[in-house]
Amino acid sequence: MTLPAHTTRFLSNIAEVRRLLEIHEKVTGKGPGKRRNVQVLNKSAIILLVACWEAYVEDLCEVAFDFMLKHAPSHDVFPDSVLERVASKHQGPKAWELAGDGWKAALQGHRKEILARTTERLNTPATDQVKQLFLKTIGLDDLDSAWHWQGKMVQGSADTLNALVRLRGSIAHRVQASEPVWKKTVLAHIKFIRYLAVRSTNHVRQYVHKRTGKYPWSGVALGKVR
């Protein structure tokens, strides 16, 4: 099965996080015990992992929007919540810009504006910020409803993501004062973000299919994303 391009990019980025752990092993070996002299590698891995998630969220939102616009025979492929946002910027004389196929250009402008504005805040890509990005660009209001798998419920996933983003912020702003980060913590978060990405891409895939009647990319199985 060929993975969608945005998932392939995500896995390539995750490989960079794993590279930090490989360096960790080369420095300290694989034996048991806590190694405080390599905390910087673990902390760097957390910062990079959150950056991977941020990039993935932006990619997923962008490719979903572009597919919907490309396969939209009319503006109503996008839900009213999105169309109302666009229309509010095209009142009076500017309303003529929506005539004919003008709605496509208006939606493109909307996408650029929302991505530019929202991704500025995605340096903290926690649950609410991620949900708002998808809501404002493609009208998907329940992305987090897909964040569940064996042993993990939706609220637990949202809480884990928010805690990871807070940990990243603590490391980035107060390196020495932040809590210790162990290799096992990094590994657990890599697995979590990997699962979150798979659940998100499959949920967005179903949503885009519902709006356009076409599947934008192949579904991804959890076991395929290592």
Secondary structure as GFF3:
##gff-version 3
##sequence-region A 1 226
A	DSSP	alpha_helix	5	28	.	.	.	ID=ss1
A	DSSP	three_ten_helix	36	38	.	.	.	ID=ss2
A	DSSP	alpha_helix	39	70	.	.	.	ID=ss3
A	DSSP	three_ten_helix	75	77	.	.	.	ID=ss4
A	DSSP	alpha_helix	80	87	.	.	.	ID=ss5
A	DSSP	three_ten_helix	92	98	.	.	.	ID=ss6
A	DSSP	alpha_helix	102	119	.	.	.	ID=ss7
A	DSSP	three_ten_helix	121	123	.	.	.	ID=ss8
A	DSSP	alpha_helix	127	138	.	.	.	ID=ss9
A	DSSP	three_ten_helix	143	146	.	.	.	ID=ss10
A	DSSP	alpha_helix	154	173	.	.	.	ID=ss11
A	DSSP	alpha_helix	183	212	.	.	.	ID=ss12
A	DSSP	three_ten_helix	222	224	.	.	.	ID=ss13
###
